[in-house]
Amino acid sequence: MESWRVAVVAAQAKKAQDISVLDVRDVASFTDTFVIFSGANQRQNQAISDEIEKQLKEDGIRPLSIEGYQQAEWILMDYGDLIVHIFSKRARDYYDLERLWKTARPLAVGEES
């Protein structure tokens, strides 16, 4: 299973909301895929992050870095070809990554990249 799919399944297991997957290969040189989620609160965002890290680690994939975990308004998990963004509702509305990366190709959760 592709790493972004593993991240989506893991986040769904922790009740992540408003899932968005963007194929950014044609518009960014630093990664292939953005996966964007929202959580209801700090604790849920941390639980989503923990589950994604656990599931990807089981596939032998480890993050290059994880930022924002303590405050959990915006947790960024950098896996090189995959970047996971876990937002609070307020931070997601403010940063609006889908608008900033509107030229990226959205992927349906069931779609092949």
Secondary structure, DSSP 8 states (H G I E B T S, - for coil): --HHHHHHHHHHHTT-EEEEEEE-TTT-SS-SEEEEEEESSHHHHHHHHHHHHHHHHHTT---SEEESTTT-SEEEEE-SSEEEEEEEHHHHHHH-HHHHTTTSEEE-TTS--
